[in-house]
Amino acid sequence: MLDCISAVFALVGAIVVLRILYRFLAFVYAYAIRPATNVWAKYGSAGSWAVVTGASDGIGYEYTRQLAEAGFNVVMVARNRGKLAERRDHILADLKRQPKPELRIAVVDYNQDYSVAQYKELDEETRGKEIAILVNNVGAGNARHYDVYPLDKLQEMVRVNSYSFAFTTRMILPQILHRAQALKRRSAVITVSSAIVLNYWAYAVIYGATKTFLLSEMNSLAMEYEGQGIDFMTCIPGEVLTNLNWDSGFGAITAEACTRGQLRFLGYDQVTCGALLHKILLSIPLPESYWALSGKRTSEMYEQKWGMATTGAAGKETKGVAEEAASDKTQ
Ligand SMILES: NC(=O)c1ccc[n+]([C@@H]2O[C@H](COP(=O)([O-])OP(=O)(O)OC[C@H]3O[C@@H](n4cnc5c(N)ncnc54)[C@H](OP(=O)(O)O)[C@@H]3O)[C@@H](O)[C@H]2O)c1
């Protein structure tokens, strides 16, 4: 009997060790042996385009810059025309490759419900173009106690993080599908989610939920369009130094490194942390308390910049939502 129990334990132990070994070897292979994806060789063709949302700053700006450097024409999407034009000119001035690709601008404010007028410019700028890559990157986020969260900020996160993906993908996918099917050219949809999907995150309740929504949608799309020439990749980076996260803690990387780290996995992985540092840090099992502390630190970062209250409303006289909105310094 004892021998039998020992044998079962030995078998379970061996399976666990083999699993760890397999994951370690897969990690070494992916980061040290397998060549990074050559994005142009795999997805590019003369006159092909990428569409990048949230292209005027941070990770989206880097996607635009790196895809243009690779040879893609890019439609840059964000809400501020002046800033987009300034960023476009900056990229073009710095670009070494000749001839320089075309960078077009489409203004969309994703913090709005869907309307034809809202997406008109994106439609006009993308229609008839051979779109090889869509990058759903735009995102809005901040952190604070849920009971004092301004309602309009909650709405903004739902709209910008979720609707942007749903509507933009729905608009662009037919062209990507046509390219992949009729022209037999491999194409891709990239969506920037967040490492937050690996856990729950106090103080960023809706942000975390919207990022999980993206992962679910992308995996469902990958299943639906399997074998049709489109690679779907969801990126789940850790902390990246941008306007969204300007005072990051240990493990923060630049938007340049983040984007490069993600693009190297395009066509290989359906979900990626991207950069090596994020992969290592996110492989460490951390207790719930770490994520609670991390959320608190982020809420304090926002409080310092915008004067947002990070303490809950408990004990305070209850205000009506209209009164709260009026007194919120972030309006
Ligand atoms: N930074 C991080 O630590 C981190 C970590 C994990 C995941 N992410 C994700 O990465 C993505 C990019 O984030 P980021 O850090 O690069 O942010 P960012 O630097 O703040 O850039 C956001 C971009 O989106 C645009 N944008 C914001 N609201 C918009 C709206 N309503 N309509 C149209 N465009 C809008 C911004 O334009 P304006 O300049 O006009 O606002 C800007 O171009 C997001 O999805 C974010 O959730 C970030």
The ligand as a MOL file (V3000), in Angstrom:
LIG
                    3D

  0  0  0     0  0            999 V3000
M  V30 BEGIN CTAB
M  V30 COUNTS 48 52 0 0 0
M  V30 BEGIN ATOM
M  V30 1 N 1.4770 52.6320 -19.6190 0
M  V30 2 C 1.3330 51.4610 -19.0050 0
M  V30 3 O 1.9300 51.1980 -17.9520 0
M  V30 4 C 0.4680 50.4060 -19.6210 0
M  V30 5 C 0.5550 49.1050 -19.1210 0
M  V30 6 C -0.2450 48.1210 -19.6750 0
M  V30 7 C -1.1030 48.4120 -20.7120 0
M  V30 8 N -1.1900 49.6910 -21.1690 0 CHG=1
M  V30 9 C -2.1420 49.9630 -22.2580 0
M  V30 10 O -1.4210 50.4490 -23.3680 0
M  V30 11 C -2.2750 51.2670 -24.1740 0
M  V30 12 C -1.5860 52.5750 -24.4770 0
M  V30 13 O -1.3300 53.2250 -23.2400 0
M  V30 14 P -0.2100 54.3490 -23.0580 0
M  V30 15 O 0.3820 54.0970 -21.7420 0
M  V30 16 O 0.6390 54.4010 -24.2660 0 CHG=-1
M  V30 17 O -1.1530 55.6510 -22.9550 0
M  V30 18 P -0.8800 57.1750 -23.3390 0
M  V30 19 O 0.5610 57.4740 -23.3640 0
M  V30 20 O -1.7670 57.9450 -22.4410 0
M  V30 21 O -1.4310 57.2710 -24.8340 0
M  V30 22 C -2.7950 57.0850 -25.0700 0
M  V30 23 C -3.1080 57.4130 -26.5010 0
M  V30 24 O -4.5210 57.2610 -26.6960 0
M  V30 25 C -5.1000 58.4970 -27.1100 0
M  V30 26 N -6.4100 58.6840 -26.5250 0
M  V30 27 C -6.7510 58.7680 -25.2270 0
M  V30 28 N -8.0720 58.9490 -25.0950 0
M  V30 29 C -8.5930 58.9850 -26.3400 0
M  V30 30 C -9.9070 59.1480 -26.8650 0
M  V30 31 N -10.9490 59.3560 -26.0600 0
M  V30 32 N -10.0800 59.1050 -28.1890 0
M  V30 33 C -9.0380 58.9290 -29.0250 0
M  V30 34 N -7.7640 58.7920 -28.6030 0
M  V30 35 C -7.5440 58.8240 -27.2690 0
M  V30 36 C -4.1280 59.5310 -26.5840 0
M  V30 37 O -4.3450 60.7350 -27.2780 0
M  V30 38 P -4.2910 62.1130 -26.4560 0
M  V30 39 O -2.8500 62.3870 -26.2820 0
M  V30 40 O -5.0260 63.0760 -27.2870 0
M  V30 41 O -4.9560 61.8510 -25.1310 0
M  V30 42 C -2.8030 58.8580 -26.8730 0
M  V30 43 O -2.4860 58.9220 -28.2220 0
M  V30 44 C -3.5670 51.4410 -23.3640 0
M  V30 45 O -4.5440 50.5740 -23.8700 0
M  V30 46 C -3.1650 51.0310 -21.9550 0
M  V30 47 O -4.2540 50.5470 -21.2340 0
M  V30 48 C -0.4130 50.6990 -20.6720 0
M  V30 END ATOM
M  V30 BEGIN BOND
M  V30 1 1 1 2
M  V30 2 2 2 3
M  V30 3 1 2 4
M  V30 4 1 4 5
M  V30 5 2 4 48
M  V30 6 2 5 6
M  V30 7 1 6 7
M  V30 8 2 7 8
M  V30 9 1 8 9
M  V30 10 1 8 48
M  V30 11 1 9 10
M  V30 12 1 9 46
M  V30 13 1 10 11
M  V30 14 1 11 12
M  V30 15 1 11 44
M  V30 16 1 12 13
M  V30 17 1 13 14
M  V30 18 2 14 15
M  V30 19 1 14 16
M  V30 20 1 14 17
M  V30 21 1 17 18
M  V30 22 2 18 19
M  V30 23 1 18 20
M  V30 24 1 18 21
M  V30 25 1 21 22
M  V30 26 1 22 23
M  V30 27 1 23 24
M  V30 28 1 23 42
M  V30 29 1 24 25
M  V30 30 1 25 26
M  V30 31 1 25 36
M  V30 32 1 26 27
M  V30 33 1 26 35
M  V30 34 2 27 28
M  V30 35 1 28 29
M  V30 36 1 29 30
M  V30 37 2 29 35
M  V30 38 1 30 31
M  V30 39 2 30 32
M  V30 40 1 32 33
M  V30 41 2 33 34
M  V30 42 1 34 35
M  V30 43 1 36 37
M  V30 44 1 36 42
M  V30 45 1 37 38
M  V30 46 2 38 39
M  V30 47 1 38 40
M  V30 48 1 38 41
M  V30 49 1 42 43
M  V30 50 1 44 45
M  V30 51 1 44 46
M  V30 52 1 46 47
M  V30 END BOND
M  V30 END CTAB
M  END
